[in-house]
Amino acid sequence: MRCYSNVAAFVLAGGASRRMGQDKALLELSGVPMVVRMARLVEPLVTSVAVVAPGERYASLGLCMVADLWPGAGPLGGILTALGASTVEWNLIVGCDLPFLTREWIEWIVSRALNSSAQAVVPESQRGIEPLSAMYRKNCAPALAAAFGRGVRRVSEALGEVVFDPVTGEEWHALDSVAALFQNVNTPDDFAEVQRRIAMTL
């Protein structure tokens, strides 16, 4: 494992968690809030880690915070906030609620991006593209911001404005034999299933 000094990481945790009924970023897995768990996962691989969320919501957890400039506007606003705060070329942007993302896979996608000429490197799954487990060059911010300014809120639509490299499942399948990498947590049932699966590995 290596640390990439030219890559920053941002954990998006600005969602309203309506389907969960409580702040899912604070739900604990093995005694650790999910937002902290994700920050710890990526930290050894990058030059800096910050959480994008409204205000200082998670500062009490000892996390570096970047205030979401467009709270309530969804992931695209969070991505734009992250890119605006970044001081390096490449940026790993991940959601806080991806309990099965692995350090091995993160190192793989970072390396994949550093060898790409695209402005973004975005994995694909059976659900489509996974923009909250992806790498973004800082220079794609103006195009994404222009789409945002026109009222676009879907990240997948905004990515049509930049040169992005879709990473097919065939490329990363060996790192995810049970198709769980991008499984996120939106509902109490989702969280219960994640807890069950993690308990089985202990």
N, C-alpha and C positions, 0 to 999 in steps of 0.2 A: 504494500500500500504506500502511496506517495501523496505528498501535499502539493497541490497545484497553486502556486503563488499568484497566478494571473486569473484565478477564478474566485468569485464571491458567491455565497449562497444566501438565498432569501426564502424564508418559510412563510407562506401565506396563511394567516389565521384571522381573517376579517369577516368570515361568514356569520350569518345570524343564527345558525344551528336550529332553524325552526322545526325541522322534522325530528331532531333529537330531543327538543324540549329543554335543553340546557347547553351551556357552552361546551362543545365537544372537544375543543382544544385542551380543556382542563380535565377531561376524563382520564383516569389513570390506568395504565397497563403495567403490570408488575410494579405498582407503586410509583410510577413516574407519569406525570401529565403528558399527553400525546405531543403537545407543542414542544416540550422540553426534550422528549424522546427523539423527535425529528432533528432538533437542533444539535443534539449530541451525536446523532448518527452521521451528519454531514460534516461536522466541525473538523475532524482530522484531515479531511481531504481538500480544504479550501483555505483561502487567506482570511476570510471573515464570514461570520454568520449573523444575520439579523432577521427579526420577525416583523413582518408587515401586518399591522392590525390598527384599529382605531386607537388613537392616543397612546397612552402608556399601559394598555390593558394587562400586559404580561411582564412588565418591568419588575414586579415584586418576585418573580421567579428567577431573577438574575440573568434575564435574556436581554441582549441588545435589541432595541426597538426602533422601527421606522414607522412613523405615523402615516397611515393610509390617507393619501390625498383625496381619494374619492370613496369614502366609506359608504357601503350600501350599493356600490356600482358593480360588484361582482369581481371575479378573478382578473379580468382585464385591467381594471383600475389598480388592483394590487400589483400586477406585473409592471404597469407603467410607473407606479410609485417605486418599485424595486429598481428598475432600470435608471430612473432619475437619481436615485441615491447612490448608485454604484459608481465606483472609481476605477473599475477594471473592464477589460474587453468582454470577457465571457462571464455569464451569470447562470448558476443553477437555481431554478425556481421550482419549489415543491410545495404541495399542500401539507398541512399539519396532520392530516388524517389518513396517512398511508402506512398502516402498521406493518406491512410486509415488504416494504421497500428495503433493499439490502445495501450495505456498504459496497459490496462487490459490484452490484449493478450500477450504483452511482459512479464508482470509479470508471466503469466501462463507458457510460454515457458521456462523462466528462472527457475521457480520452477520445471518444468518437467525435465529439464536437471540435476538439482542438485540431483534429485532422480534416475538418470540413471547411469549405469555403462559403457555406451558407450563413445566413443571419440568425437562423434558429435551427436547432436539431430537436425534433419532437418524435417521441415513440408512438407507434400505433398498436392498438390492441383490438380485440373483437368488438369493442364499443366504439372504435374510431380513434382519433388522435388523443393523446394524453398530455395536454399542455401544462399541467401542474406536476410534471415529472420530466422537465425539459430544460434545455440549455438555450440561452438567448444572448446574442451579441448586444452590447449597449447601443450600437448604431441602428438597431431596428426600432428603437423607441419613437423616432419621428413618424414613421409610417404607421405604427400602431396607434400613436396619439392622434394622427389624422383620422383614422377610422373611428376611434373613440369619439372624436369631436363631431363626427357625422351621425352619432347615435348608435354605432355598432357596440354591442356588449358581449357577444359570443367570441371567445378567443379564437375558435376555429375559423370564424369569418374574418377576423382581423388579420390572421396569419396569411390570408390571401394577398395581403398588401406587401409582404416581405418574401425574400428568397428563403424558403425553409426546406430542410432536409428531413423527410419522414423516415423514421427508422422502423422497418417492418418487424413483425413478430419473429420471422425466420432468423433475423439477425441476433435477437436477444433471447430466443427461446431456451437456450442451454442454461441461462441464468435464472430461469423461472419455470421449473418443471411442473409446478402445480397451478400455473396461471393465476398467481395471487399478488404479483408485484403491485398492481395498480388498484387493488381492492381498497375502496375507501369506506369511511364510516359515516353514515348519514342518519341512521335511525337506532333506537334502542335495540332492535333485533340484530342489526349489523354489529353493534358493539358487543352484544352477548356472544355472537358467533366468533368474533375476533378473540374474545377472552377465552372461549372454549378451545380454539385452535392453539393459542399460545400456551395454555395450560397443558395441552397434550405434548408440547415440546420440552417442558420443564422436567 
